[in-house]
């Protein structure tokens, strides 16, 4: 794969402070704050963040988040890499958890770090493709927009699981003991205990989309979601501008969602980019009806 297709990660080779210093076990003045720990936890769960996304996620000034992430980089707890220039000009930095940051979470006995200690690897060291990073950042934008809108209505989301947390193994065919896995891009739990499976589809590859939607359809129709969730999940397909439907059911995306609805899994919604970037929140149902997203999910 061409080098230009990879994110050129920067690693802090010789941090100026030790882990004992950072964790307050010495008299060193530089120690982790609660927000620093939240940032490390978020990077473990969601893989990548920009300072702008962190600012929105915690409703904090952008300058504050930019400073905190730069300091975590100087301490060797996160890695960073430049993204392509945006349409507005300028270049953003994207951050990922470093091995040293994972070690901090392990020492703090953060549950996910303890669960994943045997096989976790820094995303910055596993050959992060630029398209993969952009996919996860796009997923973040959708989840943050939903979280912001829910909070503005006085009903903040209860949790946001990343793809690895949200992955589930289920029996696809009980007669033949066939197992299958689903990996939603994210799962948001609303205050009403309504789970949302978020699928951010920017590739435009029909085969990949079809494989995912069939697996989710099988999972929902099987009823095995009841072992994990109090309510039947909604599957929300977020389609960026230039991919698929531009706000109406049509093409292969619409056809596959409609097919899923007709075979018994009814909780499918499709959002185009204007829904979460401009706040229109119009969603297309599997029968082609355009409805309000928040009304549909019984928010």
N, C-alpha and C positions, 0 to 999 in steps of 0.2 A: 504494500500500500504506500502511495506517495507520502513523503514527509509532510507536505502541506495539508494533508487530510487529517493530521494528528495535532492535538493541542500540545504546544511546546511548554511543558510544565517546568516551573522553577521550584527548586528545593533549597531550603536553608541548610547548608551543609554543616555549619559550625554555630549552633545556637549559643547565645551569650549567657543563658541561664540554664540551670539544671532542672530536672523534673521536681526534685525536692524543693528548690527555690519557688518554682511556679505554684506548687501545691501548698505553700505556706508552712513547710516543715523546717525552714531555716529562717534566719532573721532578714532574708532578702526582701527588698521593698516591692518587687514585682511578683504579684500573686494573681491567680485566676479569680475572676469575679463570677457571680452567678450567670451573668449574660454570656461570658466567655464559655462557660460549660454548656449553656443552651446552644450556642453556635456549634460547638463540637458535636453535641448530640444530634443536631439537625443535619450536619454534614454526614454523620454516620447513617442516618435514616434515609436521606434524600440524595446523597452522593455529591451533589454540586449546588453551590449557591453563589450569587453575586451580592455585592454590598447593597445594591438597590432592592433585591428581593428580601434580604435580611431586614432592611429598613421597613419594608411594608409588612413583613411577617410579624414583627414586634412593635409596629407603630412607633419607631424610634427615628431620630434624625439620621439622614443618610451620612452625614459627616461622622457621627458617632460610630456607626457600623463600619464605615470605611476604616476608621482608626483602629477599631477593635480587631478587625480581620488582618490588617497590616501588622499589628502587634503579635497576633497568633502566628503569623508567618515568620516574623523575626524570631519567635521562640521555637520555631521548628515544629509547631503543632499542626499546621496546615500547609499545603502546597498551593501554588497559584499558577495560572496561565492566561495569556491574552486571548480574547475572542476577536473575531473579525470586526472591522469598523461597522458601526451601526449606520442606519440611514441618516441619523441626526449628526453623524460625525463623532469622532472620539473612539476610544477603544476601552472596553470593559475588561476587568479581570474576573475570572471565575476561580472559585476556591474549592478545594477538596481536602478531606481529612488525610493527614499524614500518619505514618506508622507511630510516630511519637505522640500524636494526638490520640490515637486509639489506645496507646499505653496509658495515657492519663485517664481515659474513660474506664479502662479495666481496673486501674487502681482505685477509682472512685466507686467501683462495683456497680457501674451502670449495667442493667440487665442485658440489653442487647449486645453490648461489648463482651460480656461474659458468655453469652450464648454463641457468639460468632467467633470466639477467639481461635478456634482450630483452623478456620479456613478464610478468615477475612484478609483481604489484601488492599492496599491503597489504590484507589481508582487511577491515581496519577502514575502508578507504576505498572499498570496492566495494559498499557497501550490504548489510551482513551482516544477514540476517533472523534473528530470534531462534530460529526453528525449525531453521534450518540450523546455527546455533552449537550448539544443544542436541543435534542429531544427531551432530555431530562429537565433542562432549564425551561423549556416550553411547558412541560407538565407542571412545573412549579408555578408558572404564571397563572395557569388555570386554577390550581388549588388555592393559591393566595387570593385570587379574585373572589372565589367562592367564600373563603374564610372572611375576607374583608366585608363582603356584602352581608353575610350572616351576622357578623359582629355589629354592623351598623343597624341591624334590625333588632338588636338586643338578644340574639340567640347565637352566641359564638359556638363554633364547632368544638366537639369534645376531644377529637384526636385526628391525626393525619398519619397514616402508615405509608411508608415507601414500598417499592415493589417487592423487595426481599421479605419484609414483614408480612405483606399482604398475600404472598404466595401460599397456595393451599393444594393439598393432594386429596382427591376424592374418588369414589368408586363410580366410574363412568358406565359400567355394565356389571350389575351385581350377579347376573347369571354366569358370566365368564370371569368374574373377579378381575375385571380390567380397571386399572387405575389411570388417572389422568391428573394433570396439574394445570392450575390457572395462575397467572401472574399479572394481576391488574397493575397498571402503572402507579396507581395510588388508591387508597381507600380512605375516604373522609367519613367521620361519624358526626352527624348533625346532632343538635341538642335534643331533637325528638327521637333519638336513637335510630334514625334512618341512615343506613350505610349507603354511600355512593361509591361505586367502582368507576374510577376515572381512567379512561383510555385516550391518550393523546396520540393522534394518528397523523403524522406529518410525512410519512414516507411515500404514500400514494401507491404502495405495492398491494395489489388485490389479494395475492395469495397469503401474505402475512395477515392482512385484515380478516380474511375469511377464516383462517385458522384460529385466530383469537376469538372471533365472535361465535364460532361453533363450539369452542370449549366453554365459553361463558354460558351459552344457551344450554348446553348439556348440564352444567353445574346448577343453574337456576331451576330447570325443569325437574332435576333429580330431587330437589327439596333439601339437599344436604347443607345448604346455607343455614338451616335452622340450628345446627350444632354450634354455630359460631356467632350468629347475629339474631337479635330479637325481632327484626323485621326483614322482609325480603329486600335484597339490595336493588337499587336502580343502577343500570349501566349507562354511563354518560360518555358519549364519544365526542371529544373536542377536536374539531377539524380546523387547522390554521387556514388562513387566506391562501388561495391558489391551489388547494388540495380538495378534490371531491365536490362538495355540494353547494357551496356559497349560500347556505341557508335554506335550501329546499331539498326534499328527498329526490334523489335522482342518481343515475349512474350505478356503479357496482356497490358503493357504500350504502345508498338508499335501498337497493335491492336486497342486500344481505341483512340489513336491519329489519326490513319488512318481512323477510323470510323467517327470521328469528321470532318476530312477533306472532306470525301465523302458526308457528309450531308450539306455542304455549308459553313462551317467555315474553311477557308483556312490558316489562319495565325497562324500555330502551328509549333514550333520548339522544338527539344529536345537536350539538352546539357548533355554530360557526364562530369565527374569531371575534366578530362584532359583539357577540353575547357577553364575553368576559372582558374585552378591551374597552368597549364603549358603554357597557352596562345596559344593553338592550334586553338581555336575558330571555330572548326568544329561542325556543327549542322546537325541534321537529320530532314528532312522535313516529313510531314505526308504521302507523297508518297514513302518514303524510300530513297530519294536522299540525299546524304551527300554534304553539301554546306558550304560556309563561312558565319558565323553568321552575320558579319557586312554588307556583301553584301546583305544578305537576307532582312534585316530590312531597306534597303535603307538609310543607315546611312549617 
